[in-house]
């Protein structure tokens, strides 16, 4: 079964030698690497061209930064493989990573997305450090529709070397079944979108995970294979509560203003276009309560973030179109409800 590996790069010269080396060492052979460079100003393109000189793959170049969603969609739309591995540039894969994920998808035909266990990697000066700390073991979703990484910040030995069924997986090193991507794609203005292109970057994988579940596709984490991830924008550690406004805001204090705005705006875009529960339901009340709380905390601590509401209102037509399409996908909100914590 052919795997299309898609990689979008942007000023990634620090990471590219590692990710490209790990791709070259994959045990699974029926694969091809497709790279789109998002207008890098560093040595990224030279590194990619040199690698492609001795390895199979393709390269597209964009003069500007198209963002995560558009970049990956541009690649995926042009490909036809059975499976698509979406890969961040700041990732290193175990040698059998692709093999393990393909084997699982081949055995579970209702599974639409799968990831290995993500561990953190860091640099100390120029030395690469692969840690035993979990970066993500999939996604958790709360009744308030707050989504966090499972087991983040915990030691990897807490997980069994088996399979965990999860609400969804982050698109850091995730393999998607092509059939599932096509079944949940959005068609806006005669353009197919697998990741919602209004997001630009951040949380588009949450939105896709939600659609996959609504449409009957499972997600899983294969814990006996790892990808190591350098997370420049680090979210909060795992916690078992659906309300965490103060902690969430404090955790974001080291993020740039642009990241804070994108993160908050995209969460709102997700809610207004994909939220599957009726008004005045328990899920609706929990979500409204959480969002009002977040709004007032931001008003006091980070009021500049609230300007994104204007952008959300400007996108209301696109949000309504997406909502209408999702409603017509024969969705089942009970699947989401079964994952709410």
N, C-alpha and C positions, 0 to 999 in steps of 0.2 A: 504494500500500500504506500503510495507516494506521499511524502511529507514536504510541504513547502515551508521553509524556515524564513520568516520575514523579520528584518531588523532595520529599524529607523535610527539613524545616527545624527548626532549634533554635538560638535566640539568634544568628541569622545576619545581623543588620542591617548588619554590616560588609561582607558579601559579596553580599547579595541584589540590590542595584541592578545589580551587574555580571552576575550569572548571568541575571537576568531580562531585562536588555538584550540579552544574547547570544542568548537564546531568541527574542526578538522579531525579531531580524535574520536568523534562519535562512532559507536559500533554499528549503528543502523545506517545502511548504505543507500536505500531508495529515498533519497532526499535531495533537495536543491536549496541553496541559500540565495535569497533575494534581498538586496540592500537599497534603501533610499536614504540619501544624505540630505539633511534639512538645512542646507546652506552653511555648513561648518566653515569657520574662519581659522581653524588650527590645522594640524597635519593629518586630520582624519581621512581625507580623500586619498592622500598618498599611501597611507597604510592599507586602506581597502583595496586600492588598485594593485598594490604589490601582492596582497594575499590572493586576489582573484587571478593573478598571473600564474598561479600554480594550483588553484582550486576551482571547482565548478561553481558558477553562480552568476548573478547579474547585478548591475549597479545602475541606479537612477540618481540624477542630481537635481536638486531644487535650488534655485537661487535664493530663496527665502525660507524661513522656518515655518513649515505648514502646520506644525503641531503634531501631537501623538495620533489623534483620531484620523485626521485627513491623510497623514503619511502612511499609516498602516492600511487604511481603506484603499488607497491608491495601489498598493502592492497586492492586496488580497483580491481586488476586483479583476486583476489581470491573470490570476492563477487558477488552476483547476485540480490541484492535488486533493486526495481524500481527506487529509488532515493539514492544519495550519498551525505551526508553532510560532507564536508571537513572542518576540524576545527583546528585552531591553539591552542597551549597549553595555550597561554596568553589571553584567552577569557572567558567571563561570558555571558551566554545566559539568556534572559527572559524565564520564565517558559513555555510560549506558543510559543517559537521560532520555534521549529520543526513543530508544528501543523500549524502555519500560513503559513510557506513556502510550506508545503505539500498541503494545501488547494489551494494556488495560482497555483501551478504546475498542480493540478488536474483540475483547471478551464481553464488553458491556455496551450493547448497541443503543441503549437509551441514554448513555452518557454523552453530553454535548461538550464538556470541557473538563480538562484534567491538568493538574500541576504536580510536580514533585514538591518535597519539603524545601522551603526557602530558608537558608541560613544567612546570617550576616557575614559580609566581608568588609575589611577596613584596610587602610594603609597607615603604616607607621613610618614616617618619612617616605622612603620609596619602597619599603618592604610590604608585600601583600600578606595580609593575615586572614586566614579562613577560620571562622569561629564556630563554636558549637551552640551559639545563641540563635534561636528561631527568629527569622524576620517575618515569616508568615506560614501558617499551616492552613491556608484557606481563609474565607471570609465568614464572619458572624454578622447577623442582622438582628436588631432589636425591634420590639413592638413600636418604638418611636421612629423606626426606619433609620436609625444611626447604624452605620456599618463600620466594623473594625476588623483588623487582622487577628485571626485566631492564634493564641499562644505566643504572640509577639513578646520578645524579651525574656522568654523562658528557655531553659536548657533543652537541647534537642532530645536528650535521653528520656524526657517525659512521654514521648510518643512511642507507640508500638510500631514495629516495622511491618505494618499492614496497610490497609486502605481505609481512609476516612471519607465517608460521604459528607459533603459540605454544602452550604447554601451557594457558594460560588468560589472562584479562584481569582486572584489578582493576575493581571495580564503581564506580569513581570517575565515569566517563562512558562506560559500556559499554552497547551495544545487544544485546539478546537476542532470538532468534527465539522467538515465543510457543510454537510447537510443541515446541521444545527444552525450554523451561521446564516445560511440562506433562508431557513425557516423563520428566523427572528429578525431579519434585516429590515431596515426602514427604507422606504422609497419616497424621497422628497424631491420634488421638482425634477423628476426623471433621473435621479441619482441614487444608487444603492449605497446605504450606509450600514456597516456592521457595527462599528463604534460611532456613537452620535457625534457628528462633526461640529455641532454647536458648542461642545465641551472644550475643544482645542487640546487641553491637557488636564489630567487629574480626574479621577472617579468615573471615567467612561467605562472602565471594566466593571464597576459596581452596577452601572446601568445595564450593561450587557448581561451580567449574571442574573439580574432580576428578570429580564426578558426571557432568558433561557429557562429559568424555573417556571415562569408563568406559562410557557408553551410546552412544558412537559419534559424538558431535558434535565438530566441529573448532572451534578458536578462532583468531582472527587479529588483527593490528594493522595498520591502514592508516596508513602512515607519512607520507603527503603531506597529512594534515589533523591539526590539533592541538587539544587542550584544555589550558588552563593551570590548574594546581592549586596551591592553597595548602595545604601539608601541615602541620597543627599537630602531628601525631604522626609524626615522620619516622623511617623505618626505616633499615637500614644500606645502604651503597653496594653496588653490584653486585660480586660476587667469584666466582671460579670454584673453589669448594670446597664440599663438602657438610658440613664440620665447622667450626663457627665459634662454639662456646659462649662463650669468653671475649670475643671481639669482639662477639658478639650482646648479651651482658649489659652490656658497657661502653656500647654504643650506646644501650641502654635507660635509662641512668642519669638522663637528663633527663626521662624520662616520669614521670607521676604514679603513685602506688601503684595506683590504680584501673586505669589503662591497662595497667600491667605484669601485674596479676592477670588482667584480661580477655584479654590477648594469650596468656598462658601457658595459662590454663584452656581457651580456645577451640581452641588447638592440640591439647590433649589430647582435647577433645570430637571434633575432626576425626579424630584417629587412632583412637579407640575405636569410632567409628561408621562410618567410611568406608574405612579401610585395606583394600586389596584383595589383599594378598599373604599367602600361607600362612605359618604358623609355621615357623621354621628355614630360610626362604628367605634368599637374599642380602639382599633388601630388608628383611626382618624383622630380621636381624642388624645391618645398618647403622642402622636406626631405633632399635632397642633400645640400641645402643652410644651413639648420639647423645643419646637421652633420659636414659640413666643419667648421662652426662657433664653434661648440662644440670642435672639434679637436684642433683648434688653441688656444682656451681658456685653454684647458687642457695642451697643450704644454707649455704654460706660467706658469700656476698655479699649475697643478698637473701632470707633465710629466710622472711620474712613472705609471700612470694609462694606458698610451698608449701601454704598453707592452702586453696588452690583445689582440691586433691585431694579434700577432703571434699565439695565441691559436685559434682565429677565422679562420685564414688561415689553420691551421692544421685540423680543423673540416670541411673543404670545402666539402669533399665527403659526409659527413652526412647531411650537409646543402642542398646540391643538391638533395639528395635522398628524404629529407623531402619536398623540393620545388616541386619536381615531383609528389609526392603523393598528396599534397594539390591541385595542378593544376588539378589532376584527380578526385577531389571530387565534380565536378559539382558546382563550386563556382560562386558567384555573387558579384563582387567588388562594385556594386552599393549600396549594403547594407552597406559596410564600408563607402562609400562616403557620404551616408546620415547622418552619425554620425560625420563627420569631422567638426571641429570648425575653 
